[in-house]
Amino acid sequence: ILKIFYFKSGNYAHHLVFSFYFFCFLFTVFSIVLTANRINENIPTWVSVITIMSTFFYLWLAIVKFYGKRWFSSFIKTGLISGIYLFFVIPLAFVMMLFIAFLSY
């Protein structure tokens, strides 16, 4: 998806490395949130929501810094990239959950 939106900025490997760094950050943040919720179940929901929403802003800042584009255009592209990504990931995750539920039935 990054290659489609930033086709003039580097080759495929640059976008792939950027994606690896971002997903490492995502997995780290989600692991911390899940671990904190396991340790202490009294953590307010708004703390988890703010933490998860901050990943979008991290992606936005990372795109601005990595690709050297303007703030507003990067914000619009980040929203589109996130929306397209979720359009593919959410149905896939739903199908996987149904499959696992079917296997455990």
Accessible surface in RSA format (square Angstrom, percent):
REM  Atomic radii and reference values for relative SASA: ProtOr
REM  Chains: A
REM  Algorithm: Lee & Richards
REM  Probe-radius: 1.40
REM  Slices: 20
REM RES _ NUM      All-atoms   Total-Side   Main-Chain    Non-polar    All polar
REM                ABS   REL    ABS   REL    ABS   REL    ABS   REL    ABS   REL
RES ILE A   1    69.36  39.5  34.69  25.8  34.66  83.5  34.69  25.0  34.66  94.1
RES LEU A   2    17.56   9.8  15.87  11.4   1.69   4.2  15.87  11.1   1.69   4.5
RES LYS A   3    72.39  35.3  71.00  43.6   1.39   3.3  57.16  51.4  15.23  16.2
RES ILE A   4   130.10  74.0 116.48  86.8  13.62  32.8 122.26  88.0   7.84  21.3
RES PHE A   5    39.80  19.9  29.63  18.4  10.16  26.5  33.49  20.3   6.31  18.1
RES TYR A   6     4.11   1.9   0.43   0.2   3.67   9.6   4.05   3.0   0.05   0.1
RES PHE A   7   127.61  63.8 114.64  71.0  12.97  33.7 114.64  69.5  12.97  37.1
RES LYS A   8   176.39  86.1 140.01  85.9  36.38  86.6  90.95  81.9  85.44  91.0
RES SER A   9    26.54  22.4  15.23  20.3  11.30  26.0  18.99  40.4   7.54  10.6
RES GLY A  10    37.15  45.8   0.00   N/A  37.15  45.8  23.60  64.8  13.55  30.3
RES ASN A  11    85.85  59.2  80.14  77.4   5.70  13.7  35.68  85.9  50.17  48.5
RES TYR A  12   138.98  64.9 136.95  77.9   2.03   5.3  99.63  74.9  39.35  48.5
RES ALA A  13    55.14  50.7  52.27  80.7   2.88   6.5  53.37  75.2   1.78   4.7
RES HIS A  14    92.00  50.3  90.39  62.8   1.61   4.1  60.94  62.8  31.06  36.1
RES HIS A  15     5.61   3.1   5.33   3.7   0.28   0.7   5.61   5.8   0.00   0.0
RES LEU A  16    68.53  38.2  65.89  47.1   2.64   6.6  68.39  48.0   0.14   0.4
RES VAL A  17    71.99  47.4  71.91  65.1   0.07   0.2  71.99  62.5   0.00   0.0
RES PHE A  18    13.03   6.5  11.83   7.3   1.19   3.1  12.87   7.8   0.15   0.4
RES SER A  19    28.06  23.7  26.22  35.0   1.84   4.2  13.24  28.2  14.82  20.8
RES PHE A  20   122.45  61.3 121.19  75.1   1.26   3.3 122.05  74.0   0.40   1.1
RES TYR A  21   156.17  72.9 151.39  86.1   4.78  12.4 103.74  78.0  52.43  64.6
RES PHE A  22    23.59  11.8  21.81  13.5   1.78   4.6  23.24  14.1   0.34   1.0
RES PHE A  23    59.12  29.6  59.12  36.6   0.00   0.0  59.12  35.8   0.00   0.0
RES CYS A  24    80.02  60.5  75.50  84.2   4.53  10.6  25.58  64.8  54.44  58.7
RES PHE A  25    58.57  29.3  52.21  32.3   6.36  16.5  57.83  35.1   0.74   2.1
RES LEU A  26    22.65  12.6  22.65  16.2   0.00   0.0  22.65  15.9   0.00   0.0
RES PHE A  27   133.46  66.8 131.67  81.6   1.78   4.6 132.97  80.6   0.49   1.4
RES THR A  28    76.10  54.1  70.60  71.6   5.50  13.1  50.92  68.4  25.17  38.1
RES VAL A  29    19.07  12.6  18.07  16.4   1.01   2.4  18.99  16.5   0.08   0.2
RES PHE A  30    71.29  35.7  70.97  44.0   0.32   0.8  71.26  43.2   0.03   0.1
RES SER A  31    61.05  51.6  56.41  75.3   4.65  10.7  32.00  68.1  29.05  40.7
RES ILE A  32   111.38  63.4 107.68  80.2   3.70   8.9 110.59  79.6   0.79   2.1
RES VAL A  33    19.77  13.0  16.69  15.1   3.08   7.4  19.53  17.0   0.24   0.6
RES LEU A  34   119.00  66.3 118.56  84.8   0.44   1.1 118.62  83.3   0.38   1.0
RES THR A  35    73.49  52.3  70.01  71.0   3.48   8.3  49.34  66.3  24.14  36.5
RES ALA A  36    34.94  32.1  29.07  44.9   5.86  13.3  34.31  48.3   0.63   1.7
RES ASN A  37    52.02  35.9  48.12  46.5   3.89   9.4  20.91  50.3  31.11  30.1
RES ARG A  38   205.09  86.1 179.98  91.7  25.11  59.8  57.05  78.0 148.04  89.7
RES ILE A  39   141.07  80.3 107.78  80.3  33.29  80.2 114.17  82.2  26.91  73.0
RES ASN A  40    70.90  48.9  68.28  66.0   2.62   6.3  18.70  45.0  52.20  50.5
RES GLU A  41   153.24  88.0 120.95  91.5  32.29  76.9  41.59  80.5 111.64  91.2
RES ASN A  42   131.78  90.9 106.75 103.2  25.03  60.3  29.58  71.2 102.20  98.8
RES ILE A  43    47.83  27.2  31.04  23.1  16.79  40.5  32.53  23.4  15.31  41.5
RES PRO A  44    60.61  44.2  49.63  45.2  10.99  39.9  60.54  50.0   0.08   0.5
RES THR A  45   105.88  75.3  97.42  98.8   8.46  20.2  65.54  88.0  40.34  61.0
RES TRP A  46   158.42  63.6 153.78  74.4   4.63  10.9 141.83  75.6  16.58  26.9
RES VAL A  47    56.18  37.0  54.74  49.6   1.44   3.5  55.86  48.5   0.33   0.9
RES SER A  48    18.93  16.0  17.90  23.9   1.03   2.4  14.06  29.9   4.87   6.8
RES VAL A  49    78.69  51.8  77.24  69.9   1.44   3.5  78.69  68.4   0.00   0.0
RES ILE A  50   103.90  59.1 101.89  75.9   2.01   4.8 103.23  74.3   0.67   1.8
RES THR A  51    41.30  29.4  37.82  38.3   3.49   8.3  25.51  34.3  15.80  23.9
RES ILE A  52    76.15  43.3  74.31  55.4   1.84   4.4  74.31  53.5   1.84   5.0
RES MET A  53   105.63  54.7 105.05  69.5   0.58   1.4  73.77  62.7  31.86  42.2
RES SER A  54    48.40  40.9  44.15  58.9   4.24   9.8  35.81  76.3  12.59  17.6
RES THR A  55    11.85   8.4  11.70  11.9   0.15   0.3   0.83   1.1  11.02  16.7
RES PHE A  56    46.35  23.2  41.69  25.8   4.66  12.1  46.28  28.1   0.08   0.2
RES PHE A  57    92.32  46.2  92.32  57.2   0.00   0.0  92.32  56.0   0.00   0.0
RES TYR A  58    87.91  41.0  85.12  48.4   2.80   7.3  51.37  38.6  36.54  45.0
RES LEU A  59    14.32   8.0  14.32  10.2   0.00   0.0  14.32  10.1   0.00   0.0
RES TRP A  60    50.72  20.4  50.72  24.5   0.00   0.0  50.72  27.0   0.00   0.0
RES LEU A  61    78.59  43.8  78.40  56.1   0.19   0.5  78.59  55.2   0.01   0.0
RES ALA A  62    20.99  19.3  11.73  18.1   9.26  21.1  19.94  28.1   1.05   2.8
RES ILE A  63     0.00   0.0   0.00   0.0   0.00   0.0   0.00   0.0   0.00   0.0
RES VAL A  64    12.39   8.2  10.25   9.3   2.14   5.2  10.25   8.9   2.14   5.8
RES LYS A  65   159.90  78.0 134.24  82.4  25.66  61.1  84.59  76.1  75.31  80.2
RES PHE A  66    94.90  47.5  63.43  39.3  31.47  81.9  70.63  42.8  24.27  69.5
RES TYR A  67    21.14   9.9   2.51   1.4  18.63  48.5   6.42   4.8  14.72  18.1
RES GLY A  68    63.13  77.8   0.00   N/A  63.13  77.8  31.59  86.7  31.53  70.6
RES LYS A  69    84.11  41.0  71.93  44.1  12.19  29.0  30.14  27.1  53.98  57.5
RES ARG A  70   197.22  82.8 191.32  97.5   5.89  14.0  68.23  93.2 128.99  78.2
RES TRP A  71   128.38  51.5 126.78  61.4   1.60   3.8  99.83  53.2  28.55  46.3
RES PHE A  72   152.79  76.4 147.73  91.5   5.06  13.2 150.97  91.5   1.82   5.2
RES SER A  73    47.33  40.0  42.76  57.1   4.57  10.5  39.01  83.1   8.33  11.7
RES SER A  74     0.01   0.0   0.00   0.0   0.01   0.0   0.01   0.0   0.00   0.0
RES PHE A  75    77.07  38.6  76.26  47.2   0.81   2.1  76.26  46.2   0.81   2.3
RES ILE A  76    81.90  46.6  77.84  58.0   4.06   9.8  80.51  58.0   1.38   3.8
RES LYS A  77    61.87  30.2  61.87  38.0   0.00   0.0  33.67  30.3  28.20  30.0
RES THR A  78     0.00   0.0   0.00   0.0   0.00   0.0   0.00   0.0   0.00   0.0
RES GLY A  79    32.97  40.7   0.00   N/A  32.97  40.7  23.71  65.1   9.26  20.7
RES LEU A  80    94.20  52.5  91.24  65.3   2.96   7.4  93.15  65.4   1.05   2.8
RES ILE A  81    12.27   7.0  12.27   9.1   0.00   0.0  12.27   8.8   0.00   0.0
RES SER A  82    26.23  22.2  21.89  29.2   4.33  10.0  21.99  46.8   4.23   5.9
RES GLY A  83    39.45  48.7   0.00   N/A  39.45  48.7  33.25  91.2   6.21  13.9
RES ILE A  84    64.90  36.9  62.46  46.5   2.44   5.9  64.07  46.1   0.82   2.2
RES TYR A  85    82.54  38.5  82.41  46.9   0.13   0.3  59.10  44.4  23.44  28.9
RES LEU A  86    87.32  48.6  86.50  61.9   0.83   2.1  86.73  60.9   0.60   1.6
RES PHE A  87   147.57  73.8 136.56  84.6  11.01  28.7 144.87  87.8   2.70   7.7
RES PHE A  88   127.66  63.9 118.92  73.7   8.74  22.8 121.24  73.5   6.42  18.4
RES VAL A  89    48.89  32.2  48.60  44.0   0.29   0.7  48.74  42.3   0.15   0.4
RES ILE A  90   105.38  60.0 104.03  77.5   1.35   3.3 104.66  75.4   0.72   1.9
RES PRO A  91    69.45  50.6  63.99  58.3   5.46  19.8  69.38  57.3   0.07   0.4
RES LEU A  92   108.32  60.3 104.63  74.9   3.69   9.3 108.04  75.9   0.28   0.8
RES ALA A  93    44.14  40.6  40.45  62.4   3.69   8.4  43.42  61.1   0.72   1.9
RES PHE A  94   111.75  55.9 110.28  68.3   1.48   3.8 111.10  67.4   0.66   1.9
RES VAL A  95    90.11  59.3  89.38  80.9   0.72   1.7  89.44  77.7   0.67   1.8
RES MET A  96   105.58  54.7 103.81  68.7   1.77   4.2  89.98  76.5  15.60  20.7
RES MET A  97   123.78  64.1 118.15  78.2   5.63  13.4  84.46  71.8  39.33  52.1
RES LEU A  98    98.77  55.0  94.36  67.5   4.42  11.1  95.09  66.8   3.68   9.9
RES PHE A  99   119.31  59.7 114.28  70.8   5.04  13.1 118.70  72.0   0.61   1.7
RES ILE A 100   106.10  60.4 105.95  78.9   0.16   0.4 105.99  76.3   0.11   0.3
RES ALA A 101    58.51  53.8  46.04  71.0  12.47  28.4  52.62  74.1   5.89  15.6
RES PHE A 102   152.86  76.5 139.04  86.1  13.82  36.0 144.34  87.5   8.52  24.4
RES LEU A 103   117.60  65.5  85.68  61.3  31.92  80.2  88.19  61.9  29.41  79.1
RES SER A 104    89.48  75.6  50.70  67.7  38.77  89.3  50.81 108.2  38.67  54.2
RES TYR A 105   232.56 108.6 176.33 100.3  56.23 146.3 143.09 107.5  89.47 110.3
END  Absolute sums over single chains surface
CHAIN  1 A     8241.2       7350.2        891.0       6378.7       1862.5
END  Absolute sums over all chains
TOTAL          8241.2       7350.2        891.0       6378.7       1862.5
